[in-house]
Amino acid sequence: MKKLIISFNSSYRQYTVNEINNLCRQITKENFIISDLSSDVIVLEFSGIVNYMEFSELVRSSTCAFIRHICPVDFETDNYLDMAAKALPYCDTELTFSIQTRCLTEEHKTSPSEINKFTAGELIKNGFTLNVKNPEQVISIVTNDEVYYVGISNARLNLSNWPGGIRHFAVEKEQISRSEFKLLEALEVFEIDTDNFKTALDLGAAPGGWTRMLTKRGINVAAVDPSKLDARISNNKNVKVFQEKAEVYLLKNVNAKFDIIVNDMRMDSNDSCRLMNEASHYLSSDGYGIITLKLIPEKLMKQIGKSLEILRNKYDIVGVRQLFHNRNEVTVAVKRK
């Protein structure tokens, strides 16, 4: 691989560029060029070959917060009609596939759905099996309506199963708050399997969106907040409400154990992380924690660094990400040491 596409939140472009520079210095001695394809997409080009799998794993292990999605560029074309034929040498007929197309212009000659349908049809004719929900390989297409950048990779290596890391969820009539999407995206991005989770602690639970998402997965939740929760949560048989501050709850319930602890509290990020540390012994040995850090733009990187330093006293960092559903914040996933 000599070229790849990197997607991010346009508000954090310079932080993303800093992350890219740090990654490139670690993985290669080759020269590299960073150029903008749009306000939230960068093309990273190397003078020599760089292993895409190694680059992807380095992004994960380096706790990069602002890179949301990456995909390799195996070839470029100005005509989507010949993409399938050009992609064949890079694809494995033994693996299922899906196609993800992202158009960077508001108006485009051909819609993503048309591109996906045509290209998938051509590959199926050549013996490939389409699997949109759980593909073994992804054909990523990014276009500015002049050039189509095309790359084939394992979906997991792209950091997100969605083009550009832009993850949409269906709005349910029972939805309590928009923040529900943050938790759903975090569980997906950090690959946290909740199938065997039985108990959860939601610190700063009001109005109850995260608690609702956890109960939907069959998890019994201790919902802690001095403010009132939505009546649908208060009356849920799988929820035990503690209308008090998190610090008070932790002092009073020393024998409680949970498979996951979540924290979306609006408070100073360092204080929030210290609170998570206090709660660490309530977490089961193989349990996870998810915390949202509310960012202050003027000291953003120092703030994230200090918060992670605090968390590392009690936890291993699973990942840090400025999720699509985050606003001025990043989400951190941890595991108890």
C-alpha positions in Angstrom: 0.0 0.0 0.0 1.3 3.4 -1.0 -1.8 5.5 -0.3 -4.7 5.5 2.1 -7.8 7.5 3.0 -8.3 8.8 6.5 -11.7 10.2 7.7 -12.2 12.4 10.8 -14.4 15.2 12.3 -13.5 18.4 10.4 -13.4 20.4 13.6 -10.4 18.3 14.7 -8.4 18.4 11.5 -5.1 19.6 13.1 -5.3 17.0 15.9 -5.8 14.3 13.2 -2.8 15.5 11.2 -0.7 15.4 14.4 -1.8 11.8 15.0 -1.0 10.9 11.4 2.5 12.5 11.7 3.2 10.5 14.9 2.0 7.2 13.3 4.0 7.6 10.2 7.2 8.3 12.1 6.6 5.1 14.0 5.8 2.8 11.1 8.1 3.9 8.3 11.2 5.8 7.3 9.5 6.6 3.9 8.6 10.1 3.1 4.8 10.9 3.2 2.5 13.5 1.9 -0.8 14.6 3.6 -3.3 16.3 1.3 -7.0 17.2 1.8 -9.6 15.5 -0.3 -12.4 17.3 1.6 -12.8 19.1 4.9 -13.0 15.7 6.7 -11.0 13.4 4.5 -7.3 13.2 4.0 -5.2 11.3 1.5 -2.0 10.0 3.0 0.6 9.0 0.4 3.9 7.3 1.0 7.0 7.3 -1.2 7.3 3.5 -0.6 5.2 0.5 0.4 3.6 0.4 3.9 1.8 -2.6 5.3 -1.9 -1.6 5.8 -2.5 -4.2 8.5 0.4 -2.9 10.5 -0.8 0.7 10.1 -4.3 -0.2 11.2 -3.1 -2.1 14.3 -0.8 0.8 15.2 -3.7 3.2 15.0 -5.6 1.0 17.5 -2.7 0.4 19.9 -1.6 4.1 19.9 -5.0 5.2 21.3 -5.5 7.7 18.4 -8.6 9.7 19.3 -9.4 11.5 16.1 -8.9 9.1 13.2 -12.4 7.6 12.7 -12.0 5.5 9.6 -9.2 4.4 7.2 -9.1 2.5 4.0 -6.4 1.6 1.6 -6.2 2.8 -2.0 -5.3 0.0 -4.3 -6.1 1.9 -7.5 -7.8 5.0 -8.8 -10.2 5.4 -11.8 -12.4 8.1 -13.3 -15.1 5.7 -14.3 -17.1 3.6 -11.8 -18.1 1.2 -14.6 -14.7 -0.4 -14.7 -14.1 -0.6 -11.0 -15.3 -4.2 -10.6 -12.9 -5.4 -13.3 -10.0 -3.5 -11.8 -10.8 -4.8 -8.3 -10.8 -8.5 -9.2 -7.0 -9.0 -8.7 -7.2 -7.6 -5.2 -10.3 -9.6 -4.1 -10.5 -13.1 -2.7 -13.3 -15.2 -4.2 -13.4 -17.4 -1.1 -14.4 -14.4 1.1 -17.8 -12.7 1.2 -17.8 -9.0 0.3 -19.6 -5.7 0.7 -19.2 -2.4 -1.0 -19.0 0.9 0.8 -19.2 4.1 -1.2 -18.8 7.6 0.1 -19.3 10.6 -2.1 -17.7 13.8 -0.9 -19.7 16.2 -2.9 -23.3 17.3 -2.1 -24.3 16.8 -5.8 -22.9 13.9 -7.7 -23.3 12.3 -11.1 -24.0 8.8 -9.7 -25.4 8.0 -6.3 -23.5 5.7 -3.8 -26.4 3.2 -4.0 -26.1 3.1 -7.8 -22.3 2.6 -7.6 -22.8 -0.2 -5.0 -25.5 -2.0 -6.9 -23.6 -2.0 -10.2 -20.2 -3.0 -8.8 -21.7 -5.7 -6.6 -23.6 -7.1 -9.6 -20.4 -7.3 -11.6 -18.6 -9.1 -8.8 -21.4 -11.6 -8.2 -21.2 -12.4 -11.9 -17.6 -13.4 -11.3 -18.5 -15.8 -8.5 -18.3 -13.5 -5.4 -20.8 -13.7 -2.6 -22.3 -10.5 -1.3 -22.8 -10.1 2.5 -23.7 -6.6 3.4 -24.1 -7.1 7.2 -21.0 -9.1 8.0 -18.6 -9.1 5.1 -15.1 -10.7 5.2 -13.7 -8.1 2.8 -14.8 -4.6 2.1 -14.4 -2.7 -1.2 -14.1 0.9 -0.1 -14.9 3.6 -2.6 -14.3 7.3 -1.9 -15.0 9.8 -4.7 -15.0 13.5 -5.2 -17.0 13.0 -8.4 -13.7 13.3 -10.5 -11.7 10.4 -9.1 -12.7 7.1 -7.5 -10.3 5.9 -4.9 -10.8 2.2 -4.4 -9.3 -0.2 -1.8 -10.0 -3.7 -0.7 -9.5 -4.8 3.0 -10.8 -6.6 6.0 -13.6 -4.6 7.5 -12.1 -4.6 11.0 -8.9 -3.0 9.7 -10.8 0.1 8.6 -11.7 0.9 12.3 -15.4 1.2 11.5 -17.8 -0.9 9.5 -19.3 2.3 8.1 -18.0 4.6 5.3 -16.0 7.4 6.9 -17.0 6.1 10.3 -20.3 7.8 9.8 -22.6 5.5 11.8 -26.3 6.0 11.8 -28.9 4.3 14.0 -32.6 4.1 13.6 -34.5 6.4 15.8 -36.9 4.5 18.0 -40.2 5.9 19.4 -39.0 4.8 22.9 -35.8 6.9 22.5 -35.1 9.0 25.6 -32.1 11.0 24.4 -29.7 11.4 21.5 -26.9 10.2 23.7 -28.2 6.6 23.3 -26.4 6.5 20.0 -23.1 7.3 21.7 -23.2 4.2 23.8 -24.3 2.0 20.8 -21.5 3.3 18.7 -18.9 2.9 21.5 -19.9 -0.7 22.1 -19.5 -1.3 18.3 -16.3 0.6 17.8 -14.5 -0.9 20.8 -15.9 -4.4 20.0 -17.4 -4.9 23.4 -19.6 -8.0 23.4 -22.4 -7.6 26.0 -24.0 -11.0 25.4 -22.9 -12.4 28.8 -23.3 -9.2 30.8 -25.8 -9.4 33.5 -25.3 -6.2 35.5 -24.3 -2.6 34.8 -23.7 0.6 36.7 -24.7 3.8 35.0 -23.1 6.8 36.7 -24.9 10.1 35.9 -27.8 8.1 34.4 -30.4 10.9 33.9 -32.5 11.1 31.9 -31.9 7.4 31.3 -30.8 6.9 27.6 -27.8 4.7 28.3 -29.7 2.8 31.0 -32.4 2.1 28.4 -29.9 0.8 25.9 -28.4 -1.5 28.5 -31.7 -2.9 29.6 -32.6 -3.6 25.9 -29.7 -6.0 26.0 -31.2 -7.9 29.0 -28.8 -6.2 31.5 -29.9 -5.3 35.0 -28.9 -1.7 35.7 -28.1 0.3 38.8 -28.9 3.9 37.6 -27.3 6.6 39.7 -28.1 10.3 39.5 -29.4 13.0 41.9 -31.7 14.1 39.1 -34.9 12.3 38.2 -34.9 9.7 35.4 -37.5 9.4 32.7 -40.6 7.6 34.1 -40.1 4.7 31.6 -36.7 4.0 33.2 -37.8 4.5 36.8 -40.6 2.0 36.2 -38.5 -0.6 34.4 -38.2 -3.8 36.4 -34.6 -4.3 35.3 -33.6 -0.9 36.7 -32.8 0.0 40.3 -32.7 3.8 40.7 -30.4 5.5 43.2 -31.3 9.2 43.3 -28.1 10.4 44.8 -24.6 11.5 43.8 -22.3 8.9 42.4 -19.8 9.4 45.2 -22.5 8.7 47.8 -23.6 5.5 46.0 -20.0 4.2 45.8 -19.6 4.7 49.6 -22.8 2.9 50.4 -22.7 -0.1 48.1 -19.2 -1.5 48.6 -20.1 -5.1 47.8 -21.8 -4.4 44.4 -20.3 -6.0 41.3 -20.9 -5.1 37.7 -20.0 -6.4 34.2 -19.9 -2.9 32.8 -19.7 0.6 34.3 -20.7 3.6 32.1 -20.2 7.3 32.7 -21.5 10.1 30.6 -21.4 12.7 33.3 -21.1 16.4 32.5 -18.1 17.2 34.8 -14.4 18.0 34.7 -12.8 15.1 32.8 -10.1 14.5 35.4 -12.6 14.4 38.2 -14.8 12.0 36.1 -11.8 9.7 35.6 -11.0 9.8 39.3 -14.6 8.8 40.0 -14.2 5.9 37.5 -11.1 4.8 39.4 -13.0 4.8 42.7 -15.6 2.6 41.0 -13.0 0.2 39.5 -13.2 -2.4 42.3 -17.0 -2.7 41.6 -16.1 -4.0 38.1 -15.9 -7.8 37.5 -12.4 -9.1 36.6 -13.2 -9.2 32.9 -15.5 -6.2 32.9 -15.4 -3.0 30.8 -15.9 0.7 31.5 -17.0 3.4 29.1 -16.5 7.1 29.9 -17.1 10.2 27.9 -14.6 13.0 28.4 -16.1 16.5 27.9 -13.4 18.5 26.1 -12.2 22.1 26.6 -10.8 23.3 23.2 -8.0 25.5 24.6 -6.3 22.6 26.4 -7.7 19.5 24.5 -4.7 17.3 24.1 -3.3 18.0 27.6 -6.7 17.3 29.0 -7.0 13.9 27.2 -3.5 13.0 28.1 -4.0 13.7 31.8 -7.4 11.9 31.9 -5.8 8.8 30.4 -2.9 9.0 32.8 -5.5 8.9 35.7 -7.4 6.0 34.2 -4.2 4.0 33.7 -3.8 3.8 37.5 -6.7 1.3 37.6 -7.5 0.3 34.0 -6.0 -0.8 30.7 -7.1 1.5 27.9 -9.0 -0.4 25.3 -9.4 2.6 23.0 -10.1 6.3 22.6 -12.2 7.7 19.9 -14.0 10.9 18.9 -17.1 9.1 17.8 -19.5 10.2 15.1 -22.1 10.7 17.8 -19.8 12.6 20.1 -20.0 16.4 20.2 -17.2 18.3 21.9 -16.0 15.1 23.6 -14.2 11.8 23.2 -15.2 8.4 24.4 -12.8 6.0 26.2 -13.2 2.3 26.8 -11.3 0.6 29.6 -10.8 -2.8 31.2 -10.0 -3.4 34.8 -6.3 -4.3 35.4 
